[in-house]
Amino acid sequence: MTHLIVVEARGDGWAVRSDRLATDMTFRSGAAAEQSARRLAERLARAGQTAEIQIRLRNGALAGRFVSPARTLEAELA
């Protein structure tokens, strides 16, 4: 199963939402939101779960997409 992490505009700031979060995280800048999304995806990958990050522009259009594939213990040790 791939976990979806979305970075999108919210009011005057930016939000990160995911099925892996109890509530959305909000940030003042898109860069801070994207960095947080990447950290979440990295944690999921290390836990053996694939994550996809979608970065959305203020108008909702897809600006970028990143996939963090699940990692195995063997891959971490290599």
mmCIF file of the N, C-alpha and C atoms, coordinates in Angstrom:
data_MODEL
# 
_entry.id   MODEL 
# 
loop_
_atom_site.group_PDB 
_atom_site.id 
_atom_site.type_symbol 
_atom_site.label_atom_id 
_atom_site.label_alt_id 
_atom_site.label_comp_id 
_atom_site.label_asym_id 
_atom_site.label_entity_id 
_atom_site.label_seq_id 
_atom_site.pdbx_PDB_ins_code 
_atom_site.Cartn_x 
_atom_site.Cartn_y 
_atom_site.Cartn_z 
_atom_site.occupancy 
_atom_site.B_iso_or_equiv 
_atom_site.pdbx_formal_charge 
_atom_site.auth_seq_id 
_atom_site.auth_comp_id 
_atom_site.auth_asym_id 
_atom_site.auth_atom_id 
_atom_site.pdbx_PDB_model_num 
ATOM 1   N N  . MET A 1 1  ? 0.833  -1.182 0.000  1.00 0.00 ? 1  MET A N  1 
ATOM 2   C CA . MET A 1 1  ? 0.000  0.000  0.000  1.00 0.00 ? 1  MET A CA 1 
ATOM 3   C C  . MET A 1 1  ? 0.881  1.249  0.000  1.00 0.00 ? 1  MET A C  1 
ATOM 4   N N  . THR A 1 2  ? 0.564  2.180  -0.858 1.00 0.00 ? 2  THR A N  1 
ATOM 5   C CA . THR A 1 2  ? 1.297  3.447  -0.915 1.00 0.00 ? 2  THR A CA 1 
ATOM 6   C C  . THR A 1 2  ? 0.534  4.504  -0.132 1.00 0.00 ? 2  THR A C  1 
ATOM 7   N N  . HIS A 1 3  ? 1.232  5.161  0.782  1.00 0.00 ? 3  HIS A N  1 
ATOM 8   C CA . HIS A 1 3  ? 0.624  6.234  1.579  1.00 0.00 ? 3  HIS A CA 1 
ATOM 9   C C  . HIS A 1 3  ? 0.791  7.551  0.829  1.00 0.00 ? 3  HIS A C  1 
ATOM 10  N N  . LEU A 1 4  ? -0.294 8.283  0.697  1.00 0.00 ? 4  LEU A N  1 
ATOM 11  C CA . LEU A 1 4  ? -0.276 9.558  -0.002 1.00 0.00 ? 4  LEU A CA 1 
ATOM 12  C C  . LEU A 1 4  ? -0.069 10.695 0.995  1.00 0.00 ? 4  LEU A C  1 
ATOM 13  N N  . ILE A 1 5  ? 0.884  11.556 0.694  1.00 0.00 ? 5  ILE A N  1 
ATOM 14  C CA . ILE A 1 5  ? 1.165  12.748 1.486  1.00 0.00 ? 5  ILE A CA 1 
ATOM 15  C C  . ILE A 1 5  ? 0.997  13.932 0.543  1.00 0.00 ? 5  ILE A C  1 
ATOM 16  N N  . VAL A 1 6  ? 0.125  14.871 0.897  1.00 0.00 ? 6  VAL A N  1 
ATOM 17  C CA . VAL A 1 6  ? -0.168 16.007 0.019  1.00 0.00 ? 6  VAL A CA 1 
ATOM 18  C C  . VAL A 1 6  ? 0.249  17.304 0.700  1.00 0.00 ? 6  VAL A C  1 
ATOM 19  N N  . VAL A 1 7  ? 0.975  18.141 -0.043 1.00 0.00 ? 7  VAL A N  1 
ATOM 20  C CA . VAL A 1 7  ? 1.325  19.489 0.391  1.00 0.00 ? 7  VAL A CA 1 
ATOM 21  C C  . VAL A 1 7  ? 0.478  20.439 -0.442 1.00 0.00 ? 7  VAL A C  1 
ATOM 22  N N  . GLU A 1 8  ? -0.331 21.267 0.232  1.00 0.00 ? 8  GLU A N  1 
ATOM 23  C CA . GLU A 1 8  ? -1.237 22.152 -0.494 1.00 0.00 ? 8  GLU A CA 1 
ATOM 24  C C  . GLU A 1 8  ? -1.438 23.461 0.260  1.00 0.00 ? 8  GLU A C  1 
ATOM 25  N N  . ALA A 1 9  ? -1.827 24.496 -0.487 1.00 0.00 ? 9  ALA A N  1 
ATOM 26  C CA . ALA A 1 9  ? -2.093 25.794 0.115  1.00 0.00 ? 9  ALA A CA 1 
ATOM 27  C C  . ALA A 1 9  ? -3.301 25.696 1.035  1.00 0.00 ? 9  ALA A C  1 
ATOM 28  N N  . ARG A 1 10 ? -3.216 26.414 2.159  1.00 0.00 ? 10 ARG A N  1 
ATOM 29  C CA . ARG A 1 10 ? -4.332 26.452 3.096  1.00 0.00 ? 10 ARG A CA 1 
ATOM 30  C C  . ARG A 1 10 ? -4.350 27.842 3.722  1.00 0.00 ? 10 ARG A C  1 
ATOM 31  N N  . GLY A 1 11 ? -5.317 28.651 3.339  1.00 0.00 ? 11 GLY A N  1 
ATOM 32  C CA . GLY A 1 11 ? -5.389 30.010 3.864  1.00 0.00 ? 11 GLY A CA 1 
ATOM 33  C C  . GLY A 1 11 ? -4.151 30.792 3.467  1.00 0.00 ? 11 GLY A C  1 
ATOM 34  N N  . ASP A 1 12 ? -3.493 31.376 4.459  1.00 0.00 ? 12 ASP A N  1 
ATOM 35  C CA . ASP A 1 12 ? -2.269 32.148 4.218  1.00 0.00 ? 12 ASP A CA 1 
ATOM 36  C C  . ASP A 1 12 ? -1.019 31.282 4.253  1.00 0.00 ? 12 ASP A C  1 
ATOM 37  N N  . GLY A 1 13 ? -1.169 29.982 4.525  1.00 0.00 ? 13 GLY A N  1 
ATOM 38  C CA . GLY A 1 13 ? -0.005 29.118 4.653  1.00 0.00 ? 13 GLY A CA 1 
ATOM 39  C C  . GLY A 1 13 ? -0.126 27.872 3.805  1.00 0.00 ? 13 GLY A C  1 
ATOM 40  N N  . TRP A 1 14 ? 0.511  26.822 4.296  1.00 0.00 ? 14 TRP A N  1 
ATOM 41  C CA . TRP A 1 14 ? 0.559  25.543 3.583  1.00 0.00 ? 14 TRP A CA 1 
ATOM 42  C C  . TRP A 1 14 ? 0.268  24.419 4.550  1.00 0.00 ? 14 TRP A C  1 
ATOM 43  N N  . ALA A 1 15 ? -0.326 23.348 4.048  1.00 0.00 ? 15 ALA A N  1 
ATOM 44  C CA . ALA A 1 15 ? -0.673 22.212 4.892  1.00 0.00 ? 15 ALA A CA 1 
ATOM 45  C C  . ALA A 1 15 ? -0.078 20.928 4.330  1.00 0.00 ? 15 ALA A C  1 
ATOM 46  N N  . VAL A 1 16 ? 0.178  20.007 5.244  1.00 0.00 ? 16 VAL A N  1 
ATOM 47  C CA . VAL A 1 16 ? 0.578  18.644 4.891  1.00 0.00 ? 16 VAL A CA 1 
ATOM 48  C C  . VAL A 1 16 ? -0.523 17.744 5.424  1.00 0.00 ? 16 VAL A C  1 
ATOM 49  N N  . ARG A 1 17 ? -1.102 16.943 4.537  1.00 0.00 ? 17 ARG A N  1 
ATOM 50  C CA . ARG A 1 17 ? -2.131 15.994 4.982  1.00 0.00 ? 17 ARG A CA 1 
ATOM 51  C C  . ARG A 1 17 ? -1.764 14.593 4.502  1.00 0.00 ? 17 ARG A C  1 
ATOM 52  N N  . SER A 1 18 ? -2.145 13.623 5.313  1.00 0.00 ? 18 SER A N  1 
ATOM 53  C CA . SER A 1 18 ? -1.850 12.227 5.008  1.00 0.00 ? 18 SER A CA 1 
ATOM 54  C C  . SER A 1 18 ? -2.757 11.340 5.836  1.00 0.00 ? 18 SER A C  1 
ATOM 55  N N  . ASP A 1 19 ? -3.011 10.144 5.336  1.00 0.00 ? 19 ASP A N  1 
ATOM 56  C CA . ASP A 1 19 ? -3.768 9.181  6.118  1.00 0.00 ? 19 ASP A CA 1 
ATOM 57  C C  . ASP A 1 19 ? -2.972 8.702  7.327  1.00 0.00 ? 19 ASP A C  1 
ATOM 58  N N  . ARG A 1 20 ? -1.692 8.992  7.366  1.00 0.00 ? 20 ARG A N  1 
ATOM 59  C CA . ARG A 1 20 ? -0.824 8.589  8.481  1.00 0.00 ? 20 ARG A CA 1 
ATOM 60  C C  . ARG A 1 20 ? -0.763 9.633  9.586  1.00 0.00 ? 20 ARG A C  1 
ATOM 61  N N  . LEU A 1 21 ? -1.438 10.772 9.405  1.00 0.00 ? 21 LEU A N  1 
ATOM 62  C CA . LEU A 1 21 ? -1.445 11.839 10.405 1.00 0.00 ? 21 LEU A CA 1 
ATOM 63  C C  . LEU A 1 21 ? -2.831 11.945 11.036 1.00 0.00 ? 21 LEU A C  1 
ATOM 64  N N  . ALA A 1 22 ? -2.880 12.170 12.344 1.00 0.00 ? 22 ALA A N  1 
ATOM 65  C CA . ALA A 1 22 ? -4.163 12.338 13.028 1.00 0.00 ? 22 ALA A CA 1 
ATOM 66  C C  . ALA A 1 22 ? -4.832 13.642 12.595 1.00 0.00 ? 22 ALA A C  1 
ATOM 67  N N  . THR A 1 23 ? -4.033 14.677 12.397 1.00 0.00 ? 23 THR A N  1 
ATOM 68  C CA . THR A 1 23 ? -4.535 15.973 11.929 1.00 0.00 ? 23 THR A CA 1 
ATOM 69  C C  . THR A 1 23 ? -3.550 16.531 10.915 1.00 0.00 ? 23 THR A C  1 
ATOM 70  N N  . ASP A 1 24 ? -4.024 17.450 10.096 1.00 0.00 ? 24 ASP A N  1 
ATOM 71  C CA . ASP A 1 24 ? -3.138 18.106 9.129  1.00 0.00 ? 24 ASP A CA 1 
ATOM 72  C C  . ASP A 1 24 ? -2.121 18.964 9.872  1.00 0.00 ? 24 ASP A C  1 
ATOM 73  N N  . MET A 1 25 ? -0.927 19.084 9.291  1.00 0.00 ? 25 MET A N  1 
ATOM 74  C CA . MET A 1 25 ? 0.094  19.983 9.823  1.00 0.00 ? 25 MET A CA 1 
ATOM 75  C C  . MET A 1 25 ? 0.074  21.248 8.972  1.00 0.00 ? 25 MET A C  1 
ATOM 76  N N  . THR A 1 26 ? 0.201  22.410 9.596  1.00 0.00 ? 26 THR A N  1 
ATOM 77  C CA . THR A 1 26 ? 0.198  23.668 8.845  1.00 0.00 ? 26 THR A CA 1 
ATOM 78  C C  . THR A 1 26 ? 1.519  24.402 9.047  1.00 0.00 ? 26 THR A C  1 
ATOM 79  N N  . PHE A 1 27 ? 1.915  25.121 7.994  1.00 0.00 ? 27 PHE A N  1 
ATOM 80  C CA . PHE A 1 27 ? 3.197  25.824 7.984  1.00 0.00 ? 27 PHE A CA 1 
ATOM 81  C C  . PHE A 1 27 ? 3.012  27.185 7.326  1.00 0.00 ? 27 PHE A C  1 
ATOM 82  N N  . ARG A 1 28 ? 3.898  28.102 7.629  1.00 0.00 ? 28 ARG A N  1 
ATOM 83  C CA . ARG A 1 28 ? 3.847  29.433 7.014  1.00 0.00 ? 28 ARG A CA 1 
ATOM 84  C C  . ARG A 1 28 ? 4.368  29.422 5.586  1.00 0.00 ? 28 ARG A C  1 
ATOM 85  N N  . SER A 1 29 ? 5.310  28.510 5.296  1.00 0.00 ? 29 SER A N  1 
ATOM 86  C CA . SER A 1 29 ? 5.900  28.485 3.952  1.00 0.00 ? 29 SER A CA 1 
ATOM 87  C C  . SER A 1 29 ? 5.732  27.116 3.310  1.00 0.00 ? 29 SER A C  1 
ATOM 88  N N  . GLY A 1 30 ? 5.682  27.139 1.993  1.00 0.00 ? 30 GLY A N  1 
ATOM 89  C CA . GLY A 1 30 ? 5.611  25.889 1.244  1.00 0.00 ? 30 GLY A CA 1 
ATOM 90  C C  . GLY A 1 30 ? 6.866  25.056 1.417  1.00 0.00 ? 30 GLY A C  1 
ATOM 91  N N  . ALA A 1 31 ? 8.007  25.734 1.546  1.00 0.00 ? 31 ALA A N  1 
ATOM 92  C CA . ALA A 1 31 ? 9.274  25.008 1.712  1.00 0.00 ? 31 ALA A CA 1 
ATOM 93  C C  . ALA A 1 31 ? 9.280  24.221 3.017  1.00 0.00 ? 31 ALA A C  1 
ATOM 94  N N  . ALA A 1 32 ? 8.785  24.821 4.094  1.00 0.00 ? 32 ALA A N  1 
ATOM 95  C CA . ALA A 1 32 ? 8.729  24.120 5.379  1.00 0.00 ? 32 ALA A CA 1 
ATOM 96  C C  . ALA A 1 32 ? 7.757  22.947 5.310  1.00 0.00 ? 32 ALA A C  1 
ATOM 97  N N  . ALA A 1 33 ? 6.636  23.125 4.622  1.00 0.00 ? 33 ALA A N  1 
ATOM 98  C CA . ALA A 1 33 ? 5.664  22.045 4.470  1.00 0.00 ? 33 ALA A CA 1 
ATOM 99  C C  . ALA A 1 33 ? 6.259  20.898 3.663  1.00 0.00 ? 33 ALA A C  1 
ATOM 100 N N  . GLU A 1 34 ? 6.947  21.222 2.585  1.00 0.00 ? 34 GLU A N  1 
ATOM 101 C CA . GLU A 1 34 ? 7.565  20.183 1.758  1.00 0.00 ? 34 GLU A CA 1 
ATOM 102 C C  . GLU A 1 34 ? 8.634  19.432 2.536  1.00 0.00 ? 34 GLU A C  1 
ATOM 103 N N  . GLN A 1 35 ? 9.434  20.131 3.304  1.00 0.00 ? 35 GLN A N  1 
ATOM 104 C CA . GLN A 1 35 ? 10.471 19.489 4.103  1.00 0.00 ? 35 GLN A CA 1 
ATOM 105 C C  . GLN A 1 35 ? 9.846  18.516 5.110  1.00 0.00 ? 35 GLN A C  1 
ATOM 106 N N  . SER A 1 36 ? 8.764  18.922 5.734  1.00 0.00 ? 36 SER A N  1 
ATOM 107 C CA . SER A 1 36 ? 8.081  18.054 6.683  1.00 0.00 ? 36 SER A CA 1 
ATOM 108 C C  . SER A 1 36 ? 7.511  16.816 5.977  1.00 0.00 ? 36 SER A C  1 
ATOM 109 N N  . ALA A 1 37 ? 6.941  17.012 4.800  1.00 0.00 ? 37 ALA A N  1 
ATOM 110 C CA . ALA A 1 37 ? 6.401  15.895 4.028  1.00 0.00 ? 37 ALA A CA 1 
ATOM 111 C C  . ALA A 1 37 ? 7.503  14.910 3.661  1.00 0.00 ? 37 ALA A C  1 
ATOM 112 N N  . ARG A 1 38 ? 8.651  15.416 3.286  1.00 0.00 ? 38 ARG A N  1 
ATOM 113 C CA . ARG A 1 38 ? 9.777  14.541 2.935  1.00 0.00 ? 38 ARG A CA 1 
ATOM 114 C C  . ARG A 1 38 ? 10.269 13.746 4.146  1.00 0.00 ? 38 ARG A C  1 
ATOM 115 N N  . ARG A 1 39 ? 10.285 14.381 5.317  1.00 0.00 ? 39 ARG A N  1 
ATOM 116 C CA . ARG A 1 39 ? 10.688 13.665 6.531  1.00 0.00 ? 39 ARG A CA 1 
ATOM 117 C C  . ARG A 1 39 ? 9.693  12.546 6.846  1.00 0.00 ? 39 ARG A C  1 
ATOM 118 N N  . LEU A 1 40 ? 8.401  12.833 6.712  1.00 0.00 ? 40 LEU A N  1 
ATOM 119 C CA . LEU A 1 40 ? 7.380  11.821 6.952  1.00 0.00 ? 40 LEU A CA 1 
ATOM 120 C C  . LEU A 1 40 ? 7.543  10.655 5.970  1.00 0.00 ? 40 LEU A C  1 
ATOM 121 N N  . ALA A 1 41 ? 7.748  10.960 4.697  1.00 0.00 ? 41 ALA A N  1 
ATOM 122 C CA . ALA A 1 41 ? 7.940  9.908  3.686  1.00 0.00 ? 41 ALA A CA 1 
ATOM 123 C C  . ALA A 1 41 ? 9.176  9.068  3.999  1.00 0.00 ? 41 ALA A C  1 
ATOM 124 N N  . GLU A 1 42 ? 10.231 9.702  4.445  1.00 0.00 ? 42 GLU A N  1 
ATOM 125 C CA . GLU A 1 42 ? 11.455 8.973  4.796  1.00 0.00 ? 42 GLU A CA 1 
ATOM 126 C C  . GLU A 1 42 ? 11.206 8.027  5.972  1.00 0.00 ? 42 GLU A C  1 
ATOM 127 N N  . ARG A 1 43 ? 10.483 8.485  6.983  1.00 0.00 ? 43 ARG A N  1 
ATOM 128 C CA . ARG A 1 43 ? 10.164 7.616  8.124  1.00 0.00 ? 43 ARG A CA 1 
ATOM 129 C C  . ARG A 1 43 ? 9.322  6.424  7.680  1.00 0.00 ? 43 ARG A C  1 
ATOM 130 N N  . LEU A 1 44 ? 8.347  6.667  6.809  1.00 0.00 ? 44 LEU A N  1 
ATOM 131 C CA . LEU A 1 44 ? 7.527  5.568  6.311  1.00 0.00 ? 44 LEU A CA 1 
ATOM 132 C C  . LEU A 1 44 ? 8.360  4.574  5.517  1.00 0.00 ? 44 LEU A C  1 
ATOM 133 N N  . ALA A 1 45 ? 9.256  5.077  4.667  1.00 0.00 ? 45 ALA A N  1 
ATOM 134 C CA . ALA A 1 45 ? 10.116 4.196  3.864  1.00 0.00 ? 45 ALA A CA 1 
ATOM 135 C C  . ALA A 1 45 ? 10.988 3.323  4.757  1.00 0.00 ? 45 ALA A C  1 
ATOM 136 N N  . ARG A 1 46 ? 11.529 3.918  5.793  1.00 0.00 ? 46 ARG A N  1 
ATOM 137 C CA . ARG A 1 46 ? 12.370 3.140  6.721  1.00 0.00 ? 46 ARG A CA 1 
ATOM 138 C C  . ARG A 1 46 ? 11.561 2.103  7.484  1.00 0.00 ? 46 ARG A C  1 
ATOM 139 N N  . ALA A 1 47 ? 10.263 2.346  7.628  1.00 0.00 ? 47 ALA A N  1 
ATOM 140 C CA . ALA A 1 47 ? 9.379  1.392  8.299  1.00 0.00 ? 47 ALA A CA 1 
ATOM 141 C C  . ALA A 1 47 ? 8.851  0.340  7.321  1.00 0.00 ? 47 ALA A C  1 
ATOM 142 N N  . GLY A 1 48 ? 9.332  0.373  6.073  1.00 0.00 ? 48 GLY A N  1 
ATOM 143 C CA . GLY A 1 48 ? 8.942  -0.632 5.091  1.00 0.00 ? 48 GLY A CA 1 
ATOM 144 C C  . GLY A 1 48 ? 7.672  -0.301 4.329  1.00 0.00 ? 48 GLY A C  1 
ATOM 145 N N  . GLN A 1 49 ? 7.281  0.986  4.314  1.00 0.00 ? 49 GLN A N  1 
ATOM 146 C CA . GLN A 1 49 ? 6.061  1.400  3.633  1.00 0.00 ? 49 GLN A CA 1 
ATOM 147 C C  . GLN A 1 49 ? 6.394  2.420  2.549  1.00 0.00 ? 49 GLN A C  1 
ATOM 148 N N  . THR A 1 50 ? 5.789  2.286  1.391  1.00 0.00 ? 50 THR A N  1 
ATOM 149 C CA . THR A 1 50 ? 6.005  3.221  0.301  1.00 0.00 ? 50 THR A CA 1 
ATOM 150 C C  . THR A 1 50 ? 5.148  4.463  0.515  1.00 0.00 ? 50 THR A C  1 
ATOM 151 N N  . ALA A 1 51 ? 5.709  5.627  0.202  1.00 0.00 ? 51 ALA A N  1 
ATOM 152 C CA . ALA A 1 51 ? 4.979  6.885  0.340  1.00 0.00 ? 51 ALA A CA 1 
ATOM 153 C C  . ALA A 1 51 ? 5.132  7.714  -0.931 1.00 0.00 ? 51 ALA A C  1 
ATOM 154 N N  . GLU A 1 52 ? 4.061  8.380  -1.306 1.00 0.00 ? 52 GLU A N  1 
ATOM 155 C CA . GLU A 1 52 ? 4.073  9.301  -2.441 1.00 0.00 ? 52 GLU A CA 1 
ATOM 156 C C  . GLU A 1 52 ? 3.744  10.695 -1.935 1.00 0.00 ? 52 GLU A C  1 
ATOM 157 N N  . ILE A 1 53 ? 4.593  11.656 -2.286 1.00 0.00 ? 53 ILE A N  1 
ATOM 158 C CA . ILE A 1 53 ? 4.348  13.055 -1.940 1.00 0.00 ? 53 ILE A CA 1 
ATOM 159 C C  . ILE A 1 53 ? 3.842  13.763 -3.189 1.00 0.00 ? 53 ILE A C  1 
ATOM 160 N N  . GLN A 1 54 ? 2.747  14.490 -3.042 1.00 0.00 ? 54 GLN A N  1 
ATOM 161 C CA . GLN A 1 54 ? 2.245  15.343 -4.121 1.00 0.00 ? 54 GLN A CA 1 
ATOM 162 C C  . GLN A 1 54 ? 2.318  16.784 -3.643 1.00 0.00 ? 54 GLN A C  1 
ATOM 163 N N  . ILE A 1 55 ? 2.986  17.624 -4.424 1.00 0.00 ? 55 ILE A N  1 
ATOM 164 C CA . ILE A 1 55 ? 3.083  19.053 -4.131 1.00 0.00 ? 55 ILE A CA 1 
ATOM 165 C C  . ILE A 1 55 ? 2.085  19.765 -5.032 1.00 0.00 ? 55 ILE A C  1 
ATOM 166 N N  . ARG A 1 56 ? 1.174  20.507 -4.439 1.00 0.00 ? 56 ARG A N  1 
ATOM 167 C CA . ARG A 1 56 ? 0.136  21.212 -5.190 1.00 0.00 ? 56 ARG A CA 1 
ATOM 168 C C  . ARG A 1 56 ? 0.389  22.714 -5.170 1.00 0.00 ? 56 ARG A C  1 
ATOM 169 N N  . LEU A 1 57 ? 0.162  23.370 -6.308 1.00 0.00 ? 57 LEU A N  1 
ATOM 170 C CA . LEU A 1 57 ? 0.244  24.826 -6.386 1.00 0.00 ? 57 LEU A CA 1 
ATOM 171 C C  . LEU A 1 57 ? -0.981 25.437 -5.705 1.00 0.00 ? 57 LEU A C  1 
ATOM 172 N N  . ARG A 1 58 ? -0.970 26.749 -5.515 1.00 0.00 ? 58 ARG A N  1 
ATOM 173 C CA . ARG A 1 58 ? -2.117 27.424 -4.893 1.00 0.00 ? 58 ARG A CA 1 
ATOM 174 C C  . ARG A 1 58 ? -3.411 27.188 -5.657 1.00 0.00 ? 58 ARG A C  1 
ATOM 175 N N  . ASN A 1 59 ? -3.322 27.014 -6.980 1.00 0.00 ? 59 ASN A N  1 
ATOM 176 C CA . ASN A 1 59 ? -4.533 26.775 -7.775 1.00 0.00 ? 59 ASN A CA 1 
ATOM 177 C C  . ASN A 1 59 ? -4.944 25.296 -7.787 1.00 0.00 ? 59 ASN A C  1 
ATOM 178 N N  . GLY A 1 60 ? -4.213 24.446 -7.067 1.00 0.00 ? 60 GLY A N  1 
ATOM 179 C CA . GLY A 1 60 ? -4.540 23.029 -6.973 1.00 0.00 ? 60 GLY A CA 1 
ATOM 180 C C  . GLY A 1 60 ? -3.836 22.143 -7.981 1.00 0.00 ? 60 GLY A C  1 
ATOM 181 N N  . ALA A 1 61 ? -3.181 22.747 -8.978 1.00 0.00 ? 61 ALA A N  1 
ATOM 182 C CA . ALA A 1 61 ? -2.477 21.959 -9.994 1.00 0.00 ? 61 ALA A CA 1 
ATOM 183 C C  . ALA A 1 61 ? -1.286 21.224 -9.371 1.00 0.00 ? 61 ALA A C  1 
ATOM 184 N N  . LEU A 1 62 ? -1.000 20.049 -9.901 1.00 0.00 ? 62 LEU A N  1 
ATOM 185 C CA . LEU A 1 62 ? 0.132  19.257 -9.423 1.00 0.00 ? 62 LEU A CA 1 
ATOM 186 C C  . LEU A 1 62 ? 1.438  19.895 -9.887 1.00 0.00 ? 62 LEU A C  1 
ATOM 187 N N  . ALA A 1 63 ? 2.296  20.255 -8.932 1.00 0.00 ? 63 ALA A N  1 
ATOM 188 C CA . ALA A 1 63 ? 3.582  20.870 -9.252 1.00 0.00 ? 63 ALA A CA 1 
ATOM 189 C C  . ALA A 1 63 ? 4.714  19.855 -9.237 1.00 0.00 ? 63 ALA A C  1 
ATOM 190 N N  . GLY A 1 64 ? 4.565  18.823 -8.436 1.00 0.00 ? 64 GLY A N  1 
ATOM 191 C CA . GLY A 1 64 ? 5.619  17.823 -8.341 1.00 0.00 ? 64 GLY A CA 1 
ATOM 192 C C  . GLY A 1 64 ? 5.127  16.589 -7.626 1.00 0.00 ? 64 GLY A C  1 
ATOM 193 N N  . ARG A 1 65 ? 5.808  15.493 -7.881 1.00 0.00 ? 65 ARG A N  1 
ATOM 194 C CA . ARG A 1 65 ? 5.454  14.207 -7.279 1.00 0.00 ? 65 ARG A CA 1 
ATOM 195 C C  . ARG A 1 65 ? 6.744  13.464 -6.970 1.00 0.00 ? 65 ARG A C  1 
ATOM 196 N N  . PHE A 1 66 ? 6.838  12.963 -5.755 1.00 0.00 ? 66 PHE A N  1 
ATOM 197 C CA . PHE A 1 66 ? 8.025  12.228 -5.328 1.00 0.00 ? 66 PHE A CA 1 
ATOM 198 C C  . PHE A 1 66 ? 7.581  10.923 -4.677 1.00 0.00 ? 66 PHE A C  1 
ATOM 199 N N  . VAL A 1 67 ? 8.303  9.849  -4.951 1.00 0.00 ? 67 VAL A N  1 
ATOM 200 C CA . VAL A 1 67 ? 7.982  8.555  -4.357 1.00 0.00 ? 67 VAL A CA 1 
ATOM 201 C C  . VAL A 1 67 ? 9.164  8.102  -3.518 1.00 0.00 ? 67 VAL A C  1 
ATOM 202 N N  . SER A 1 68 ? 8.859  7.691  -2.284 1.00 0.00 ? 68 SER A N  1 
ATOM 203 C CA . SER A 1 68 ? 9.864  7.097  -1.399 1.00 0.00 ? 68 SER A CA 1 
ATOM 204 C C  . SER A 1 68 ? 9.524  5.624  -1.271 1.00 0.00 ? 68 SER A C  1 
ATOM 205 N N  . PRO A 1 69 ? 10.257 4.748  -1.963 1.00 0.00 ? 69 PRO A N  1 
ATOM 206 C CA . PRO A 1 69 ? 9.934  3.319  -1.913 1.00 0.00 ? 69 PRO A CA 1 
ATOM 207 C C  . PRO A 1 69 ? 10.247 2.716  -0.546 1.00 0.00 ? 69 PRO A C  1 
ATOM 208 N N  . ALA A 1 70 ? 9.483  1.700  -0.208 1.00 0.00 ? 70 ALA A N  1 
ATOM 209 C CA . ALA A 1 70 ? 9.726  0.974  1.039  1.00 0.00 ? 70 ALA A CA 1 
ATOM 210 C C  . ALA A 1 70 ? 11.132 0.399  1.020  1.00 0.00 ? 70 ALA A C  1 
ATOM 211 N N  . ARG A 1 71 ? 11.750 0.413  2.165  1.00 0.00 ? 71 ARG A N  1 
ATOM 212 C CA . ARG A 1 71 ? 13.098 -0.151 2.276  1.00 0.00 ? 71 ARG A CA 1 
ATOM 213 C C  . ARG A 1 71 ? 13.056 -1.388 3.141  1.00 0.00 ? 71 ARG A C  1 
ATOM 214 N N  . THR A 1 72 ? 13.935 -2.294 2.840  1.00 0.00 ? 72 THR A N  1 
ATOM 215 C CA . THR A 1 72 ? 14.084 -3.491 3.655  1.00 0.00 ? 72 THR A CA 1 
ATOM 216 C C  . THR A 1 72 ? 15.307 -3.331 4.538  1.00 0.00 ? 72 THR A C  1 
ATOM 217 N N  . LEU A 1 73 ? 15.402 -4.130 5.542  1.00 0.00 ? 73 LEU A N  1 
ATOM 218 C CA . LEU A 1 73 ? 16.570 -4.094 6.432  1.00 0.00 ? 73 LEU A CA 1 
ATOM 219 C C  . LEU A 1 73 ? 17.846 -4.358 5.651  1.00 0.00 ? 73 LEU A C  1 
ATOM 220 N N  . GLU A 1 74 ? 17.776 -5.273 4.686  1.00 0.00 ? 74 GLU A N  1 
ATOM 221 C CA . GLU A 1 74 ? 18.957 -5.592 3.888  1.00 0.00 ? 74 GLU A CA 1 
ATOM 222 C C  . GLU A 1 74 ? 19.439 -4.368 3.112  1.00 0.00 ? 74 GLU A C  1 
ATOM 223 N N  . ALA A 1 75 ? 18.502 -3.591 2.577  1.00 0.00 ? 75 ALA A N  1 
ATOM 224 C CA . ALA A 1 75 ? 18.864 -2.386 1.815  1.00 0.00 ? 75 ALA A CA 1 
ATOM 225 C C  . ALA A 1 75 ? 19.490 -1.351 2.729  1.00 0.00 ? 75 ALA A C  1 
ATOM 226 N N  . GLU A 1 76 ? 19.007 -1.245 3.963  1.00 0.00 ? 76 GLU A N  1 
ATOM 227 C CA . GLU A 1 76 ? 19.567 -0.288 4.913  1.00 0.00 ? 76 GLU A CA 1 
ATOM 228 C C  . GLU A 1 76 ? 20.995 -0.661 5.300  1.00 0.00 ? 76 GLU A C  1 
ATOM 229 N N  . LEU A 1 77 ? 21.279 -1.962 5.359  1.00 0.00 ? 77 LEU A N  1 
ATOM 230 C CA . LEU A 1 77 ? 22.611 -2.421 5.763  1.00 0.00 ? 77 LEU A CA 1 
ATOM 231 C C  . LEU A 1 77 ? 23.611 -2.390 4.631  1.00 0.00 ? 77 LEU A C  1 
ATOM 232 N N  . ALA A 1 78 ? 23.141 -2.369 3.406  1.00 0.00 ? 78 ALA A N  1 
ATOM 233 C CA . ALA A 1 78 ? 24.035 -2.403 2.244  1.00 0.00 ? 78 ALA A CA 1 
ATOM 234 C C  . ALA A 1 78 ? 24.771 -1.097 2.042  1.00 0.00 ? 78 ALA A C  1 
# 
